[in-house]
């Protein structure tokens, strides 16, 4: 779900993309007879960038960009060399510097430049990682949640990535599904093993336990 800069609500589902303008819904879906329609009905992620462009990540149809002046979609699909993403399964999006876009796919992380239409694969480790979520923090570092390979974070220059280890040498957390930042700069991480946090120093993943108490819930 995304609320855009004018207050419209965009809802991505497995049955297409819905727009609610405050009064009514409008549905966008794939049509084999219409090249300007959505490339796939399965929506995984939505992003409105700093230029007001609406990007749509689809589960099987690659990357889409909606032209809101004409309600038409431009598509980028795999199989076109550097003119398409690493995989048509696009799971996450994040804004990059210079109008570029981070594109997380099920076969790796790409950096896309819309001005040239070119994608560049950016390996986290050996490349080909299944990217589940992307988050750009207040220091402009990119956090990358992967399926099977844990959590990665870029350096301050965005030139390389390092894996964030589990504190205390515990069993590594391989499946990471979501990432968020709080007002204190802590990074909260949803994993298969439960809720974890990376404190401001950014060095380790700390496991947490949600403990119900008489006065509410506390994290320990």
Order of alpha helices (4+ residues) and beta strands (2+ residues): beta-beta-beta-beta-beta-beta-beta-beta-beta-beta-beta-beta-beta-beta-beta-beta-beta-beta-beta-beta-beta-beta-beta
